[in-house]
Amino acid sequence: MTPRAPASSPPPDAIRLEAVTRRHGRKAALDRVDLQVMPGEFVALLGPSGCGKTTLLRLVAGLDGADDGRISLAGRPVDRDGRVLVPAEARGVGMVFQSYALWPQMTVARNVAYALERARRAPAETAALVAEALAAVGLQDRAGAMPDALSGGQRQRVALARVLAARPPVVLMDEPLANLDPHLRRGIGEEIRRLHDATGAATLYVTHDQAEAMALADRIAVLKGGRITQIDTPEAIYDRPADAWTAGFIGQGAVLPVTILRAEADGRARARIGAGPDLVEAVLHVPPGTAAGPARAVFRPEQLVPVPRGTTGSLPALVDRRVFEGAGRLLWLSAPWSPEPVPVRTGREAPRPGDVLGVVVRDGWVLPTPG
């Protein structure tokens, strides 16, 4: 009888943080953060300025040390309980900076080759890797150019080529699109994602731009005040935010008081929405274990439908302003049943400011009750 081959164990996390804390004086820039990034995964660190995104990236890179907790790369401990175990230059990570970080006195090719030469790679191998990397980012005809002769987008492509040539298993990116003109960001962002998919590296990507994170990442870790409020796929965070702050930070919407009446099938519940004489009922998505009673729910613009004033089952609202979005318009409404402005989407032929209309609730997400 042929013995059965042992089951192969899954590969270790490319990046793993366990209860990582980093303090600046008495303030915790990161507070007991847990994070796992699998090989080949693209994870965005998203949050406002000062929330700890770049601090986390610098800890993984080895540019700073953690005060508490553990950091591992491919199962290898590199920082544990306040001690740096592996220096930055020995961690095998590639980094793309917001400022490009190119040597101004070196040609494009020499910039890309620099890390390979420092690693004492053979000249022929270095030349082949540089040529391949420059071709991957479309700069093969600019190998002899100096950085000051390049546009911002081309300089960022050189920074990408430098990482590609080294072929690290982990790539860290710190706001790589922030210094680019708006018309360049989308193209370079798509190029970053394409190169990520081609290399199979694990990518940890810092940004404060919600649309950028939603477009590029497999998962998003949302940070606030040094803590991760939620980590999940872009779709899950948009559809099912963990709290009101995350709901407001990711996409547009209104957070409104509701009353849960009774549970329905498939993770839904019937709820009452509105205030005073303006009350309607709708079926909303809810977290497991949601009980009857008062709650709060987030409503995205596409879940609220503008209808003629007085339509049965609608809530009255006043159009305050409208924003042209190409295919249609975003209306911002005020209403006695909402403590905040309410966004709804409609076609190009939209009501004008000052018009009164009705709003029908098609769906929404009841926020989890803080435990």
CORTA-V634624 format. One record per residue. N is the residue number from 1. RES is the residue in one letter. PHI is phi as a letter, one per 30 degrees, with the letter a starting at -180 (999 if undefined). Layout:
N:RES:PHI
N:RES:PHI
This chain:
1:M:999
2:T:d
3:P:d
4:R:d
5:A:d
6:P:d
7:A:d
8:S:d
9:S:d
10:P:d
11:P:d
12:P:d
13:D:e
14:A:d
15:I:b
16:R:b
17:L:c
18:E:b
19:A:h
20:V:d
21:T:b
22:R:b
23:R:c
24:H:c
25:G:i
26:R:c
27:K:c
28:A:d
29:A:d
30:L:b
31:D:b
32:R:h
33:V:d
34:D:c
35:L:a
36:Q:b
37:V:b
38:M:d
39:P:e
40:G:i
41:E:c
42:F:c
43:V:c
44:A:c
45:L:c
46:L:b
47:G:l
48:P:d
49:S:e
50:G:i
51:C:d
52:G:j
53:K:d
54:T:d
55:T:e
56:L:d
57:L:d
58:R:d
59:L:d
60:V:d
61:A:d
62:G:j
63:L:d
64:D:b
65:G:c
66:A:d
67:D:d
68:D:b
69:G:j
70:R:b
71:I:b
72:S:b
73:L:b
74:A:h
75:G:i
76:R:c
77:P:d
78:V:c
79:D:a
80:R:b
81:D:h
82:G:i
83:R:b
84:V:d
85:L:c
86:V:b
87:P:d
88:A:e
89:E:d
90:A:c
91:R:d
92:G:i
93:V:c
94:G:c
95:M:b
96:V:c
97:F:c
98:Q:d
99:S:c
100:Y:i
101:A:h
102:L:c
103:W:d
104:P:d
105:Q:c
106:M:c
107:T:d
108:V:e
109:A:d
110:R:d
111:N:d
112:V:d
113:A:d
114:Y:e
115:A:d
116:L:d
117:E:d
118:R:d
119:A:d
120:R:i
121:R:d
122:A:d
123:P:e
124:A:d
125:E:d
126:T:d
127:A:d
128:A:d
129:L:d
130:V:d
131:A:d
132:E:d
133:A:d
134:L:d
135:A:d
136:A:d
137:V:c
138:G:i
139:L:b
140:Q:d
141:D:d
142:R:c
143:A:e
144:G:c
145:A:d
146:M:c
147:P:e
148:D:d
149:A:c
150:L:c
151:S:d
152:G:e
153:G:d
154:Q:d
155:R:d
156:Q:d
157:R:d
158:V:d
159:A:d
160:L:d
161:A:d
162:R:d
163:V:d
164:L:e
165:A:d
166:A:d
167:R:h
168:P:d
169:P:d
170:V:b
171:V:b
172:L:c
173:M:b
174:D:c
175:E:h
176:P:d
177:L:c
178:A:d
179:N:c
180:L:c
181:D:d
182:P:e
183:H:d
184:L:c
185:R:d
186:R:d
187:G:d
188:I:d
189:G:d
190:E:d
191:E:d
192:I:d
193:R:d
194:R:d
195:L:d
196:H:e
197:D:d
198:A:d
199:T:d
200:G:i
201:A:d
202:A:d
203:T:c
204:L:c
205:Y:b
206:V:c
207:T:a
208:H:c
209:D:c
210:Q:d
211:A:d
212:E:d
213:A:d
214:M:d
215:A:d
216:L:c
217:A:d
218:D:d
219:R:b
220:I:b
221:A:c
222:V:c
223:L:c
224:K:b
225:G:h
226:G:i
227:R:b
228:I:d
229:T:d
230:Q:a
231:I:b
232:D:a
233:T:d
234:P:e
235:E:d
236:A:d
237:I:d
238:Y:d
239:D:d
240:R:b
241:P:d
242:A:d
243:D:a
244:A:d
245:W:d
246:T:d
247:A:e
248:G:d
249:F:d
250:I:c
251:G:i
252:Q:c
253:G:l
254:A:b
255:V:c
256:L:b
257:P:d
258:V:b
259:T:b
260:I:d
261:L:c
262:R:a
263:A:d
264:E:c
265:A:d
266:D:h
267:G:i
268:R:b
269:A:b
270:R:d
271:A:b
272:R:c
273:I:b
274:G:k
275:A:a
276:G:h
277:P:d
278:D:c
279:L:b
280:V:b
281:E:c
282:A:a
283:V:c
284:L:c
285:H:d
286:V:b
287:P:d
288:P:e
289:G:i
290:T:d
291:A:c
292:A:d
293:G:k
294:P:d
295:A:a
296:R:b
297:A:b
298:V:c
299:F:b
300:R:d
301:P:e
302:E:d
303:Q:c
304:L:c
305:V:c
306:P:d
307:V:b
308:P:e
309:R:e
310:G:i
311:T:e
312:T:e
313:G:i
314:S:c
315:L:c
316:P:d
317:A:a
318:L:c
319:V:d
320:D:d
321:R:a
322:R:b
323:V:b
324:F:d
325:E:b
326:G:j
327:A:d
328:G:a
329:R:b
330:L:c
331:L:c
332:W:c
333:L:c
334:S:c
335:A:a
336:P:d
337:W:c
338:S:b
339:P:d
340:E:b
341:P:e
342:V:c
343:P:c
344:V:b
345:R:c
346:T:b
347:G:d
348:R:d
349:E:d
350:A:c
351:P:e
352:R:c
353:P:e
354:G:j
355:D:d
356:V:c
357:L:b
358:G:c
359:V:b
360:V:c
361:V:d
362:R:c
363:D:a
364:G:l
365:W:b
366:V:d
367:L:d
368:P:e
369:T:d
370:P:e
371:G:c
